[in-house]
Amino acid sequence: MLPVSFSSWQIWATLSAVFAALTAIFAKVGVEGINSDLATLIRTAIVLITLSLILFATGQLTSPGQVSSKSWIFLVLSALGTGASWLCYFRALKLGPATLVVPIDKLSVVLVALFGVIFLGERPSPQGWIGIAMIAGGAVLIALKG
């Protein structure tokens, strides 16, 4: 049984980390022998189809008119960022070992913290900053060992 303090967002974030880890391993094997951009396209198509089926099955498909223009702009920007990230990620996995590529990719955690402060006005606690610094230091140590 989960502790009461383990709130819903923490469960989803943990599941996200587990699936991201599996994604890296599956992608590393899947990208062998094919172009990394084609691998990204295949993955993207499967994500699109899967999410469409989930939304359809749960009755959550909404008309685009219900989405604000601000949401559209930022979702498009997010999609472009995701696409660029995936293209780079798959290329890196094609060229290097997953054990080195993924920790460097996870420097995104550090960048999110910095961008969150700059653009969103978020303020991590001193303990949060120590954790962020440790993530950065760990990624650098792993990359330098490679």
SEVEXDREN-958619 format. One record per atom (N, C-alpha, C): chain; atom name; x, y, z. Coordinates in nm, 2 decimals. Atoms other than C-alpha are relative to their C-alpha. Example, Ala and Ser with C-alpha at 12.3 -4.5 7.8 and 13.67 -1.06 7.14 Angstrom:
! residues 2
+-------+------+--------+--------+--------+
! kette ! atom !   east !  north !     up !
+-------+------+--------+--------+--------+
!     A !    N !   0.09 !  -0.12 !   0.00 !
!     A !   CA !   1.23 !  -0.45 !   0.78 !
!     A !    C !   0.09 !   0.12 !   0.00 !
!     A !    N !  -0.09 !  -0.11 !   0.00 !
!     A !   CA !   1.37 !  -0.11 !   0.71 !
!     A !    C !  -0.08 !   0.11 !   0.08 !
+-------+------+--------+--------+--------+
//
This chain:
! residues 146
+-------+------+--------+--------+--------+
! kette ! atom !   east !  north !     up !
+-------+------+--------+--------+--------+
!     A !    N !   0.08 !  -0.12 !   0.00 !
!     A !   CA !   0.00 !   0.00 !   0.00 !
!     A !    C !   0.09 !   0.12 !   0.00 !
!     A !    N !  -0.08 !  -0.13 !   0.01 !
!     A !   CA !   0.13 !   0.35 !  -0.09 !
!     A !    C !  -0.02 !   0.09 !   0.12 !
!     A !    N !   0.02 !  -0.09 !  -0.10 !
!     A !   CA !   0.19 !   0.60 !   0.18 !
!     A !    C !  -0.10 !   0.11 !  -0.04 !
!     A !    N !   0.09 !  -0.10 !   0.02 !
!     A !   CA !  -0.07 !   0.87 !   0.21 !
!     A !    C !   0.06 !   0.12 !  -0.07 !
!     A !    N !  -0.06 !  -0.11 !   0.06 !
!     A !   CA !   0.18 !   1.14 !   0.11 !
!     A !    C !   0.05 !  -0.02 !  -0.14 !
!     A !    N !  -0.04 !   0.03 !   0.14 !
!     A !   CA !   0.25 !   0.97 !  -0.22 !
!     A !    C !  -0.11 !   0.04 !  -0.09 !
!     A !    N !   0.12 !  -0.05 !   0.07 !
!     A !   CA !   0.01 !   1.19 !  -0.41 !
!     A !    C !   0.00 !  -0.04 !  -0.15 !
!     A !    N !   0.03 !   0.04 !   0.14 !
!     A !   CA !  -0.13 !   1.13 !  -0.76 !
!     A !    C !   0.11 !   0.04 !  -0.10 !
!     A !    N !  -0.10 !  -0.05 !   0.10 !
!     A !   CA !   0.12 !   1.34 !  -0.95 !
!     A !    C !   0.13 !  -0.08 !   0.02 !
!     A !    N !  -0.13 !   0.07 !  -0.03 !
!     A !   CA !   0.41 !   1.15 !  -0.78 !
!     A !    C !  -0.01 !  -0.14 !  -0.06 !
!     A !    N !   0.02 !   0.13 !   0.06 !
!     A !   CA !   0.26 !   0.82 !  -0.89 !
!     A !    C !   0.02 !   0.00 !  -0.15 !
!     A !    N !  -0.01 !  -0.02 !   0.14 !
!     A !   CA !   0.23 !   0.94 !  -1.25 !
!     A !    C !   0.14 !   0.03 !  -0.04 !
!     A !    N !  -0.14 !  -0.03 !   0.04 !
!     A !   CA !   0.58 !   1.09 !  -1.25 !
!     A !    C !   0.09 !  -0.12 !   0.01 !
!     A !    N !  -0.07 !   0.12 !  -0.02 !
!     A !   CA !   0.72 !   0.76 !  -1.12 !
!     A !    C !  -0.02 !  -0.09 !  -0.12 !
!     A !    N !   0.03 !   0.08 !   0.12 !
!     A !   CA !   0.54 !   0.57 !  -1.39 !
!     A !    C !   0.07 !   0.05 !  -0.13 !
!     A !    N !  -0.06 !  -0.06 !   0.11 !
!     A !   CA !   0.67 !   0.82 !  -1.64 !
!     A !    C !   0.15 !  -0.04 !  -0.01 !
!     A !    N !  -0.14 !   0.04 !  -0.01 !
!     A !   CA !   1.03 !   0.75 !  -1.53 !
!     A !    C !   0.02 !  -0.15 !  -0.04 !
!     A !    N !  -0.01 !   0.15 !   0.03 !
!     A !   CA !   0.98 !   0.37 !  -1.55 !
!     A !    C !  -0.02 !  -0.02 !  -0.15 !
!     A !    N !   0.02 !   0.02 !   0.14 !
!     A !   CA !   0.83 !   0.40 !  -1.90 !
!     A !    C !   0.11 !   0.07 !  -0.09 !
!     A !    N !  -0.11 !  -0.06 !   0.07 !
!     A !   CA !   1.10 !   0.64 !  -2.01 !
!     A !    C !   0.13 !  -0.09 !   0.00 !
!     A !    N !  -0.12 !   0.09 !   0.00 !
!     A !   CA !   1.37 !   0.40 !  -1.90 !
!     A !    C !  -0.02 !  -0.12 !  -0.09 !
!     A !    N !   0.03 !   0.11 !   0.10 !
!     A !   CA !   1.20 !   0.11 !  -2.09 !
!     A !    C !   0.01 !   0.05 !  -0.14 !
!     A !    N !  -0.01 !  -0.05 !   0.13 !
!     A !   CA !   1.17 !   0.34 !  -2.39 !
!     A !    C !   0.14 !   0.01 !  -0.05 !
!     A !    N !  -0.14 !  -0.01 !   0.05 !
!     A !   CA !   1.54 !   0.40 !  -2.40 !
!     A !    C !   0.06 !  -0.14 !  -0.04 !
!     A !    N !  -0.05 !   0.13 !   0.03 !
!     A !   CA !   1.62 !   0.03 !  -2.39 !
!     A !    C !  -0.07 !  -0.06 !  -0.12 !
!     A !    N !   0.07 !   0.05 !   0.13 !
!     A !   CA !   1.35 !  -0.06 !  -2.65 !
!     A !    C !   0.05 !   0.07 !  -0.12 !
!     A !    N !  -0.04 !  -0.08 !   0.11 !
!     A !   CA !   1.46 !   0.23 !  -2.87 !
!     A !    C !   0.14 !  -0.04 !  -0.05 !
!     A !    N !  -0.14 !   0.04 !   0.04 !
!     A !   CA !   1.83 !   0.13 !  -2.86 !
!     A !    C !   0.00 !  -0.13 !  -0.08 !
!     A !    N !   0.01 !   0.13 !   0.08 !
!     A !   CA !   1.74 !  -0.22 !  -2.98 !
!     A !    C !  -0.07 !   0.02 !  -0.13 !
!     A !    N !   0.08 !  -0.02 !   0.12 !
!     A !   CA !   1.48 !  -0.10 !  -3.23 !
!     A !    C !   0.07 !   0.09 !  -0.10 !
!     A !    N !  -0.06 !  -0.09 !   0.09 !
!     A !   CA !   1.70 !   0.16 !  -3.39 !
!     A !    C !   0.12 !  -0.07 !  -0.08 !
!     A !    N !  -0.11 !   0.08 !   0.07 !
!     A !   CA !   1.96 !  -0.11 !  -3.49 !
!     A !    C !  -0.04 !  -0.03 !  -0.14 !
!     A !    N !   0.02 !   0.05 !   0.13 !
!     A !   CA !   1.98 !  -0.16 !  -3.86 !
!     A !    C !  -0.10 !   0.09 !  -0.08 !
!     A !    N !   0.09 !  -0.09 !   0.08 !
!     A !   CA !   1.74 !   0.13 !  -3.96 !
!     A !    C !   0.05 !   0.15 !   0.02 !
!     A !    N !  -0.03 !  -0.14 !  -0.01 !
!     A !   CA !   1.77 !   0.50 !  -4.01 !
!     A !    C !  -0.07 !   0.06 !   0.13 !
!     A !    N !   0.05 !  -0.05 !  -0.12 !
!     A !   CA !   1.72 !   0.69 !  -3.68 !
!     A !    C !  -0.12 !   0.09 !  -0.02 !
!     A !    N !   0.12 !  -0.09 !   0.02 !
!     A !   CA !   1.48 !   0.94 !  -3.83 !
!     A !    C !  -0.12 !  -0.09 !  -0.04 !
!     A !    N !   0.12 !   0.09 !   0.03 !
!     A !   CA !   1.26 !   0.65 !  -3.97 !
!     A !    C !  -0.05 !  -0.06 !   0.13 !
!     A !    N !   0.04 !   0.05 !  -0.13 !
!     A !   CA !   1.27 !   0.50 !  -3.62 !
!     A !    C !  -0.09 !   0.10 !   0.07 !
!     A !    N !   0.08 !  -0.11 !  -0.07 !
!     A !   CA !   1.14 !   0.83 !  -3.48 !
!     A !    C !  -0.14 !   0.01 !  -0.06 !
!     A !    N !   0.13 !   0.00 !   0.06 !
!     A !   CA !   0.86 !   0.84 !  -3.74 !
!     A !    C !  -0.09 !  -0.11 !   0.04 !
!     A !    N !   0.08 !   0.12 !  -0.04 !
!     A !   CA !   0.75 !   0.49 !  -3.66 !
!     A !    C !  -0.05 !   0.02 !   0.14 !
!     A !    N !   0.04 !  -0.02 !  -0.14 !
!     A !   CA !   0.75 !   0.57 !  -3.29 !
!     A !    C !  -0.11 !   0.10 !   0.01 !
!     A !    N !   0.10 !  -0.11 !  -0.01 !
!     A !   CA !   0.56 !   0.89 !  -3.34 !
!     A !    C !  -0.13 !  -0.04 !  -0.05 !
!     A !    N !   0.12 !   0.05 !   0.06 !
!     A !   CA !   0.30 !   0.72 !  -3.56 !
!     A !    C !  -0.07 !  -0.09 !   0.10 !
!     A !    N !   0.06 !   0.10 !  -0.10 !
!     A !   CA !   0.24 !   0.45 !  -3.29 !
!     A !    C !  -0.05 !   0.08 !   0.12 !
!     A !    N !   0.04 !  -0.09 !  -0.11 !
!     A !   CA !   0.22 !   0.72 !  -3.02 !
!     A !    C !  -0.14 !   0.06 !  -0.04 !
!     A !    N !   0.12 !  -0.07 !   0.05 !
!     A !   CA !  -0.04 !   0.91 !  -3.23 !
!     A !    C !  -0.12 !  -0.09 !   0.00 !
!     A !    N !   0.11 !   0.10 !   0.01 !
!     A !   CA !  -0.25 !   0.60 !  -3.30 !
!     A !    C !  -0.05 !  -0.04 !   0.14 !
!     A !    N !   0.04 !   0.05 !  -0.13 !
!     A !   CA !  -0.24 !   0.48 !  -2.94 !
!     A !    C !  -0.07 !   0.10 !   0.08 !
!     A !    N !   0.07 !  -0.10 !  -0.07 !
!     A !   CA !  -0.33 !   0.81 !  -2.79 !
!     A !    C !  -0.14 !   0.03 !  -0.06 !
!     A !    N !   0.13 !  -0.02 !   0.06 !
!     A !   CA !  -0.61 !   0.86 !  -3.04 !
!     A !    C !  -0.10 !  -0.11 !   0.04 !
!     A !    N !   0.08 !   0.10 !  -0.04 !
!     A !   CA !  -0.75 !   0.52 !  -2.95 !
!     A !    C !  -0.04 !   0.01 !   0.15 !
!     A !    N !   0.03 !  -0.02 !  -0.14 !
!     A !   CA !  -0.73 !   0.59 !  -2.58 !
!     A !    C !  -0.10 !   0.11 !   0.02 !
!     A !    N !   0.10 !  -0.12 !  -0.01 !
!     A !   CA !  -0.91 !   0.93 !  -2.62 !
!     A !    C !  -0.13 !  -0.04 !  -0.05 !
!     A !    N !   0.12 !   0.05 !   0.06 !
!     A !   CA !  -1.17 !   0.77 !  -2.84 !
!     A !    C !  -0.08 !  -0.09 !   0.10 !
!     A !    N !   0.06 !   0.10 !  -0.08 !
!     A !   CA !  -1.23 !   0.48 !  -2.61 !
!     A !    C !  -0.05 !   0.06 !   0.13 !
!     A !    N !   0.04 !  -0.06 !  -0.13 !
!     A !   CA !  -1.26 !   0.71 !  -2.30 !
!     A !    C !  -0.09 !   0.12 !  -0.02 !
!     A !    N !   0.09 !  -0.11 !   0.02 !
!     A !   CA !  -1.48 !   0.97 !  -2.47 !
!     A !    C !   0.06 !   0.13 !   0.03 !
!     A !    N !  -0.07 !  -0.13 !  -0.03 !
!     A !   CA !  -1.22 !   1.24 !  -2.42 !
!     A !    C !   0.04 !   0.08 !  -0.12 !
!     A !    N !  -0.03 !  -0.07 !   0.12 !
!     A !   CA !  -1.19 !   1.35 !  -2.78 !
!     A !    C !  -0.08 !   0.13 !   0.00 !
!     A !    N !   0.08 !  -0.13 !   0.00 !
!     A !   CA !  -1.29 !   1.72 !  -2.78 !
!     A !    C !   0.02 !   0.07 !  -0.13 !
!     A !    N !  -0.01 !  -0.08 !   0.12 !
!     A !   CA !  -1.35 !   1.96 !  -3.06 !
!     A !    C !   0.11 !   0.10 !   0.01 !
!     A !    N !  -0.11 !  -0.10 !  -0.01 !
!     A !   CA !  -1.05 !   2.18 !  -3.14 !
!     A !    C !  -0.04 !   0.14 !   0.04 !
!     A !    N !   0.06 !  -0.13 !  -0.03 !
!     A !   CA !  -1.28 !   2.48 !  -3.09 !
!     A !    C !   0.00 !   0.02 !   0.15 !
!     A !    N !   0.00 !  -0.02 !  -0.15 !
!     A !   CA !  -1.27 !   2.41 !  -2.71 !
!     A !    C !   0.14 !   0.02 !   0.05 !
!     A !    N !  -0.14 !  -0.03 !  -0.04 !
!     A !   CA !  -0.89 !   2.47 !  -2.70 !
!     A !    C !   0.03 !   0.14 !  -0.03 !
!     A !    N !  -0.03 !  -0.15 !   0.02 !
!     A !   CA !  -0.78 !   2.83 !  -2.65 !
!     A !    C !   0.12 !   0.01 !  -0.10 !
!     A !    N !  -0.11 !  -0.03 !   0.09 !
!     A !   CA !  -0.54 !   2.99 !  -2.90 !
!     A !    C !   0.13 !  -0.01 !   0.07 !
!     A !    N !  -0.12 !   0.01 !  -0.07 !
!     A !   CA !  -0.28 !   3.02 !  -2.63 !
!     A !    C !   0.04 !  -0.14 !   0.02 !
!     A !    N !  -0.03 !   0.14 !  -0.02 !
!     A !   CA !  -0.30 !   2.65 !  -2.56 !
!     A !    C !   0.05 !  -0.06 !  -0.13 !
!     A !    N !  -0.05 !   0.04 !   0.13 !
!     A !   CA !  -0.27 !   2.58 !  -2.94 !
!     A !    C !   0.14 !   0.04 !  -0.02 !
!     A !    N !  -0.13 !  -0.05 !   0.03 !
!     A !   CA !   0.04 !   2.79 !  -2.97 !
!     A !    C !   0.10 !  -0.07 !   0.08 !
!     A !    N !  -0.10 !   0.06 !  -0.09 !
!     A !   CA !   0.22 !   2.64 !  -2.67 !
!     A !    C !   0.00 !  -0.15 !  -0.02 !
!     A !    N !   0.00 !   0.15 !   0.03 !
!     A !   CA !   0.11 !   2.28 !  -2.76 !
!     A !    C !   0.08 !  -0.02 !  -0.13 !
!     A !    N !  -0.08 !   0.02 !   0.12 !
!     A !   CA !   0.25 !   2.33 !  -3.11 !
!     A !    C !   0.15 !   0.02 !   0.03 !
!     A !    N !  -0.14 !  -0.02 !  -0.03 !
!     A !   CA !   0.57 !   2.47 !  -2.97 !
!     A !    C !   0.06 !  -0.13 !   0.08 !
!     A !    N !  -0.03 !   0.12 !  -0.07 !
!     A !   CA !   0.58 !   2.17 !  -2.73 !
!     A !    C !   0.02 !  -0.12 !  -0.09 !
!     A !    N !  -0.01 !   0.11 !   0.10 !
!     A !   CA !   0.52 !   1.93 !  -3.02 !
!     A !    C !   0.13 !   0.01 !  -0.08 !
!     A !    N !  -0.12 !  -0.03 !   0.08 !
!     A !   CA !   0.80 !   2.09 !  -3.22 !
!     A !    C !   0.13 !  -0.04 !   0.09 !
!     A !    N !  -0.11 !   0.03 !  -0.09 !
!     A !   CA !   1.03 !   2.06 !  -2.92 !
!     A !    C !   0.02 !  -0.15 !   0.02 !
!     A !    N !   0.00 !   0.14 !  -0.01 !
!     A !   CA !   0.93 !   1.70 !  -2.87 !
!     A !    C !   0.06 !  -0.07 !  -0.12 !
!     A !    N !  -0.05 !   0.05 !   0.12 !
!     A !   CA !   1.00 !   1.62 !  -3.23 !
!     A !    C !   0.15 !   0.01 !  -0.01 !
!     A !    N !  -0.15 !  -0.03 !   0.00 !
!     A !   CA !   1.34 !   1.78 !  -3.22 !
!     A !    C !   0.07 !  -0.09 !   0.10 !
!     A !    N !  -0.06 !   0.09 !  -0.10 !
!     A !   CA !   1.42 !   1.60 !  -2.90 !
!     A !    C !   0.01 !  -0.14 !  -0.04 !
!     A !    N !   0.00 !   0.14 !   0.04 !
!     A !   CA !   1.32 !   1.27 !  -3.03 !
!     A !    C !   0.09 !  -0.03 !  -0.12 !
!     A !    N !  -0.09 !   0.02 !   0.12 !
!     A !   CA !   1.51 !   1.31 !  -3.36 !
!     A !    C !   0.15 !  -0.01 !   0.06 !
!     A !    N !  -0.14 !   0.00 !  -0.06 !
!     A !   CA !   1.83 !   1.40 !  -3.16 !
!     A !    C !   0.02 !  -0.12 !   0.09 !
!     A !    N !  -0.01 !   0.11 !  -0.09 !
!     A !   CA !   1.76 !   1.13 !  -2.90 !
!     A !    C !   0.03 !  -0.13 !  -0.08 !
!     A !    N !  -0.01 !   0.12 !   0.08 !
!     A !   CA !   1.72 !   0.85 !  -3.16 !
!     A !    C !   0.14 !   0.00 !  -0.07 !
!     A !    N !  -0.13 !   0.00 !   0.07 !
!     A !   CA !   2.03 !   0.97 !  -3.35 !
!     A !    C !   0.11 !  -0.03 !   0.10 !
!     A !    N !  -0.10 !   0.03 !  -0.10 !
!     A !   CA !   2.23 !   0.97 !  -3.03 !
!     A !    C !   0.00 !  -0.15 !   0.04 !
!     A !    N !   0.00 !   0.14 !  -0.03 !
!     A !   CA !   2.11 !   0.62 !  -2.94 !
!     A !    C !   0.05 !  -0.09 !  -0.11 !
!     A !    N !  -0.05 !   0.08 !   0.11 !
!     A !   CA !   2.20 !   0.50 !  -3.29 !
!     A !    C !   0.15 !   0.00 !   0.01 !
!     A !    N !  -0.14 !  -0.02 !   0.00 !
!     A !   CA !   2.55 !   0.64 !  -3.24 !
!     A !    C !   0.08 !  -0.04 !   0.12 !
!     A !    N !  -0.06 !   0.02 !  -0.13 !
!     A !   CA !   2.62 !   0.58 !  -2.87 !
!     A !    C !  -0.07 !  -0.10 !   0.08 !
!     A !    N !   0.06 !   0.10 !  -0.10 !
!     A !   CA !   2.55 !   0.34 !  -2.58 !
!     A !    C !  -0.11 !   0.07 !   0.08 !
!     A !    N !   0.11 !  -0.05 !  -0.08 !
!     A !   CA !   2.22 !   0.39 !  -2.40 !
!     A !    C !   0.04 !   0.05 !   0.14 !
!     A !    N !  -0.05 !  -0.03 !  -0.13 !
!     A !   CA !   2.41 !   0.40 !  -2.07 !
!     A !    C !   0.07 !   0.14 !   0.01 !
!     A !    N !  -0.06 !  -0.13 !   0.00 !
!     A !   CA !   2.58 !   0.72 !  -2.18 !
!     A !    C !  -0.10 !   0.11 !  -0.06 !
!     A !    N !   0.09 !  -0.09 !   0.06 !
!     A !   CA !   2.31 !   0.88 !  -2.40 !
!     A !    C !  -0.11 !   0.05 !   0.10 !
!     A !    N !   0.11 !  -0.03 !  -0.08 !
!     A !   CA !   2.03 !   0.86 !  -2.15 !
!     A !    C !   0.03 !   0.10 !   0.11 !
!     A !    N !  -0.03 !  -0.10 !  -0.10 !
!     A !   CA !   2.20 !   1.04 !  -1.86 !
!     A !    C !   0.02 !   0.14 !  -0.05 !
!     A !    N !  -0.02 !  -0.13 !   0.05 !
!     A !   CA !   2.30 !   1.32 !  -2.08 !
!     A !    C !  -0.14 !   0.06 !  -0.04 !
!     A !    N !   0.14 !  -0.04 !   0.04 !
!     A !   CA !   1.94 !   1.34 !  -2.22 !
!     A !    C !  -0.07 !   0.05 !   0.13 !
!     A !    N !   0.07 !  -0.03 !  -0.13 !
!     A !   CA !   1.83 !   1.36 !  -1.85 !
!     A !    C !   0.05 !   0.13 !   0.05 !
!     A !    N !  -0.03 !  -0.14 !  -0.04 !
!     A !   CA !   2.01 !   1.69 !  -1.82 !
!     A !    C !  -0.12 !   0.09 !  -0.02 !
!     A !    N !   0.12 !  -0.08 !   0.02 !
!     A !   CA !   1.67 !   1.81 !  -1.94 !
!     A !    C !  -0.06 !   0.03 !   0.14 !
!     A !    N !   0.05 !  -0.02 !  -0.13 !
!     A !   CA !   1.58 !   1.78 !  -1.57 !
!     A !    C !   0.06 !   0.13 !   0.06 !
!     A !    N !  -0.07 !  -0.12 !  -0.04 !
!     A !   CA !   1.84 !   2.05 !  -1.49 !
!     A !    C !  -0.05 !   0.12 !  -0.08 !
!     A !    N !   0.04 !  -0.11 !   0.08 !
!     A !   CA !   1.73 !   2.26 !  -1.78 !
!     A !    C !  -0.15 !   0.04 !   0.03 !
!     A !    N !   0.14 !  -0.03 !  -0.04 !
!     A !   CA !   1.36 !   2.24 !  -1.68 !
!     A !    C !   0.00 !   0.08 !   0.13 !
!     A !    N !  -0.01 !  -0.08 !  -0.13 !
!     A !   CA !   1.46 !   2.37 !  -1.33 !
!     A !    C !   0.04 !   0.14 !  -0.03 !
!     A !    N !  -0.05 !  -0.14 !   0.03 !
!     A !   CA !   1.65 !   2.66 !  -1.48 !
!     A !    C !  -0.11 !   0.08 !  -0.08 !
!     A !    N !   0.10 !  -0.07 !   0.08 !
!     A !   CA !   1.38 !   2.74 !  -1.74 !
!     A !    C !  -0.12 !   0.03 !   0.09 !
!     A !    N !   0.12 !  -0.03 !  -0.09 !
!     A !   CA !   1.11 !   2.71 !  -1.47 !
!     A !    C !   0.02 !   0.12 !   0.09 !
!     A !    N !  -0.03 !  -0.12 !  -0.08 !
!     A !   CA !   1.29 !   2.97 !  -1.26 !
!     A !    C !  -0.01 !   0.13 !  -0.09 !
!     A !    N !  -0.01 !  -0.11 !   0.09 !
!     A !   CA !   1.35 !   3.20 !  -1.56 !
!     A !    C !  -0.13 !   0.04 !  -0.06 !
!     A !    N !   0.12 !  -0.03 !   0.08 !
!     A !   CA !   1.02 !   3.17 !  -1.75 !
!     A !    C !  -0.13 !  -0.01 !   0.08 !
!     A !    N !   0.12 !   0.02 !  -0.07 !
!     A !   CA !   0.77 !   3.05 !  -1.49 !
!     A !    C !   0.00 !   0.05 !   0.14 !
!     A !    N !  -0.01 !  -0.06 !  -0.13 !
!     A !   CA !   0.89 !   3.22 !  -1.18 !
!     A !    C !   0.00 !  -0.11 !   0.12 !
!     A !    N !   0.00 !   0.10 !  -0.10 !
!     A !   CA !   0.92 !   2.89 !  -0.99 !
!     A !    C !   0.13 !   0.01 !   0.08 !
!     A !    N !  -0.11 !  -0.01 !  -0.09 !
!     A !   CA !   1.15 !   2.87 !  -0.69 !
!     A !    C !   0.03 !  -0.13 !   0.07 !
!     A !    N !  -0.03 !   0.12 !  -0.07 !
!     A !   CA !   1.30 !   2.54 !  -0.60 !
!     A !    C !   0.06 !   0.03 !   0.14 !
!     A !    N !  -0.05 !  -0.01 !  -0.14 !
!     A !   CA !   1.39 !   2.49 !  -0.23 !
!     A !    C !   0.15 !  -0.02 !  -0.01 !
!     A !    N !  -0.15 !   0.03 !   0.00 !
!     A !   CA !   1.76 !   2.48 !  -0.13 !
!     A !    C !   0.02 !  -0.15 !  -0.02 !
!     A !    N !  -0.01 !   0.14 !   0.01 !
!     A !   CA !   1.71 !   2.10 !  -0.10 !
!     A !    C !  -0.02 !  -0.04 !  -0.15 !
!     A !    N !   0.03 !   0.02 !   0.14 !
!     A !   CA !   1.57 !   2.11 !  -0.46 !
!     A !    C !   0.12 !   0.03 !  -0.08 !
!     A !    N !  -0.11 !  -0.04 !   0.08 !
!     A !   CA !   1.87 !   2.30 !  -0.59 !
!     A !    C !   0.12 !  -0.10 !   0.02 !
!     A !    N !  -0.11 !   0.10 !  -0.03 !
!     A !   CA !   2.11 !   2.04 !  -0.42 !
!     A !    C !  -0.03 !  -0.12 !  -0.09 !
!     A !    N !   0.04 !   0.12 !   0.08 !
!     A !   CA !   1.92 !   1.76 !  -0.60 !
!     A !    C !   0.03 !   0.03 !  -0.15 !
!     A !    N !  -0.03 !  -0.04 !   0.14 !
!     A !   CA !   1.94 !   1.95 !  -0.93 !
!     A !    C !   0.14 !   0.00 !  -0.03 !
!     A !    N !  -0.15 !   0.00 !   0.02 !
!     A !   CA !   2.31 !   2.00 !  -0.89 !
!     A !    C !   0.06 !  -0.14 !   0.00 !
!     A !    N !  -0.04 !   0.14 !   0.00 !
!     A !   CA !   2.35 !   1.63 !  -0.81 !
!     A !    C !  -0.03 !  -0.07 !  -0.13 !
!     A !    N !   0.03 !   0.05 !   0.12 !
!     A !   CA !   2.17 !   1.54 !  -1.12 !
!     A !    C !   0.09 !   0.04 !  -0.11 !
!     A !    N !  -0.10 !  -0.06 !   0.10 !
!     A !   CA !   2.39 !   1.77 !  -1.33 !
!     A !    C !   0.13 !  -0.07 !   0.02 !
!     A !    N !  -0.13 !   0.06 !  -0.03 !
!     A !   CA !   2.70 !   1.64 !  -1.16 !
!     A !    C !   0.01 !  -0.15 !  -0.04 !
!     A !    N !   0.00 !   0.14 !   0.04 !
!     A !   CA !   2.60 !   1.28 !  -1.21 !
!     A !    C !   0.00 !  -0.02 !  -0.15 !
!     A !    N !   0.00 !   0.01 !   0.15 !
!     A !   CA !   2.53 !   1.33 !  -1.58 !
!     A !    C !   0.13 !   0.03 !  -0.06 !
!     A !    N !  -0.13 !  -0.04 !   0.05 !
!     A !   CA !   2.86 !   1.50 !  -1.63 !
!     A !    C !   0.10 !  -0.11 !   0.03 !
!     A !    N !  -0.09 !   0.11 !  -0.04 !
!     A !   CA !   3.05 !   1.22 !  -1.44 !
!     A !    C !  -0.02 !  -0.12 !  -0.09 !
!     A !    N !   0.03 !   0.12 !   0.09 !
!     A !   CA !   2.88 !   0.95 !  -1.65 !
!     A !    C !   0.05 !   0.03 !  -0.14 !
!     A !    N !  -0.04 !  -0.04 !   0.14 !
!     A !   CA !   2.95 !   1.14 !  -1.98 !
!     A !    C !   0.15 !   0.00 !  -0.01 !
!     A !    N !  -0.14 !   0.00 !   0.00 !
!     A !   CA !   3.31 !   1.19 !  -1.89 !
!     A !    C !   0.07 !  -0.14 !   0.01 !
!     A !    N !  -0.05 !   0.14 !  -0.01 !
!     A !   CA !   3.36 !   0.82 !  -1.81 !
!     A !    C !  -0.01 !  -0.06 !  -0.13 !
!     A !    N !   0.02 !   0.07 !   0.14 !
!     A !   CA !   3.23 !   0.73 !  -2.16 !
!     A !    C !   0.11 !   0.04 !  -0.09 !
+-------+------+--------+--------+--------+
//
